[in-house]
Amino acid sequence: MHEELKIIWYGRCCFLAEINGKRILFDPYDRFCNIDIGLIDAEILLVSSSWHDHGHIGCSPGAWIFSYAGIYEHQGLKIFGMEVKEERGSPTVIFNVQTDNFSITNFADMGVYEKEVFNYEQKNILKSTNIAFIRSGHERVLEFCQPKIIIPEHYFPRSFIEEQIPQDKQNDFENQNIEIDKMLDLLKFPIEEIDNYRCGIDLGSIPQTKVLKLLKVHPQVKFRQIEQFRKYW
C-alpha cells in the first residue's frame, strides 16, 4: 500500500503537509496584506526566510522550527535546507523533506538564475523531488527536478479574493492569479483543479506529471482591517 500525503493550503506559500501522523508546515505568513492566518497545529515548521510572507513562526507555537541551511533528521524525516539568493539578493532557504515514498521541495522565493549554486549532493537531493511547490515566474526550477506533482504557490485563489478582499484591493491580488495562469500555460502539464483547500496525494496512482491547483484556502484564513487586527490581538 502506498503512503498518502495530505496537503492543506492556507494561501501564499503556506502549506501543511501530513504524512504518517506528522504535520509539517511550510512558510506561514504574518499579517501580510492584512490577512490573518490564525494558529496552525504542526510538529515541524520550515521557514524559508524572515520576510513577512514566509516567516511567521508564532502561528504554530508547539512546532520544532527549522530556518537555516543544513541537513537534519527529525521524527523519522530527513530535512535538507539549501541557502540560495532571491532575485533581489536576499537569502532564502530551499527546504526538501523526504520519507521513504515522498520527496517534497518548497522552492519558495528562489531566484531563477541559481543553476550553478548547488553542489553535487544538493543537486541529487533536488533530483529526488516528486512534489514541488513553485511560484509564478520560476518555472526554470524544473531544470533541477522532474516532480510528479506541481503545486503553484505565492498567491491567493480567486474564491478567497471574491469573498474576502475589499473591491478596491482586489486587482492587486488578481494580478498574482494572472501570473499563475501564465506559468501553467508555459508548463503545459495537465491541470487538476480541486474545489477545496485540501487534497490527498498517492504517488503510486499518478502515471505522469500534473499540476494540482487548489481553488480554496483553509476557512480560518481571514482578511482583517488594521483596526480589526488590534482588537483581535
Summary of the structure (lengths in Angstrom):
residues: 233
radius of gyration: 16.9
end to end distance: 45.1
largest distance: 51.0
contacts: 748
relative contact order: 0.17
helix: 24%
strand: 32%
